[in-house]
């Protein structure tokens, strides 16, 4: 009986110590994860802002020969007539 009571006291003490450590350590862990995510987001935003071209300008590097002549291949689809409904 004496051993059972001793075991219970030790188990309860360990549980309280573990709870205290978790309450102390988890907020620090989550804070570091949030900081890393914010830094990653900032880096992506900075990277995207440096690569954007000025608005209103279009740069065409290559135009296929069949597009220049106005001919479209059959794989482009077909024109469908429609009526506007008001």
C-alpha positions in Angstrom: 0.0 0.0 0.0 2.8 2.3 0.8 4.4 1.8 -2.6 1.1 2.6 -4.3 0.8 5.9 -2.6 4.5 6.7 -3.3 3.9 5.8 -7.0 0.8 8.0 -7.2 2.6 11.0 -5.7 5.5 10.6 -8.1 3.2 10.2 -11.1 1.2 13.3 -10.1 4.4 15.3 -9.6 5.7 14.2 -13.0 2.4 15.2 -14.7 2.5 18.7 -13.1 6.1 19.2 -14.1 5.3 18.1 -17.7 2.3 20.4 -17.9 4.4 23.3 -16.7 7.1 22.6 -19.3 4.5 22.3 -22.0 2.9 25.6 -21.0 6.3 27.3 -21.1 7.7 25.6 -24.3 4.8 25.5 -26.7 4.2 29.2 -27.0 7.9 29.7 -27.8 7.7 26.9 -30.4 4.6 28.3 -32.1 6.2 31.8 -32.1 9.2 30.6 -33.9 7.1 28.8 -36.5 5.0 31.9 -37.0 8.2 34.1 -37.4 9.6 31.7 -40.0 6.3 31.7 -42.0 6.3 35.5 -41.9 9.9 35.7 -43.1 9.1 33.2 -45.9 6.1 35.3 -47.0 8.1 38.5 -47.0 10.8 36.9 -49.1 8.2 35.7 -51.6 6.6 39.1 -51.8 9.9 40.8 -52.3 10.8 38.3 -55.0 7.5 38.8 -56.8 7.7 42.6 -56.7 11.2 42.6 -58.2 10.2 40.4 -61.2 7.0 42.2 -62.2 7.1 44.1 -65.4 5.7 47.6 -65.6 2.0 47.7 -66.3 0.8 48.6 -69.8 3.8 47.1 -71.6 3.6 43.8 -73.4 6.7 41.9 -74.6 6.2 39.3 -77.3 9.2 37.1 -77.9 7.9 34.7 -80.5 4.9 34.5 -82.8 4.4 31.2 -84.7 4.2 31.3 -88.5 0.6 30.0 -88.7 -0.5 32.8 -86.4 1.1 35.5 -88.6 -0.9 34.4 -91.6 -4.2 34.3 -89.7 -4.7 30.6 -90.1 -5.6 28.5 -87.1 -5.2 24.8 -86.8 -8.3 22.6 -86.3 -7.3 21.9 -82.8 -8.0 25.5 -81.8 -11.8 24.9 -81.8 -14.6 26.3 -83.8 -16.6 29.5 -83.8 -20.1 29.2 -82.3 -22.8 31.7 -83.2 -24.8 33.1 -80.3 -27.6 35.6 -79.7 -27.5 38.1 -76.9 -30.4 37.7 -74.5 -31.6 40.8 -72.8 
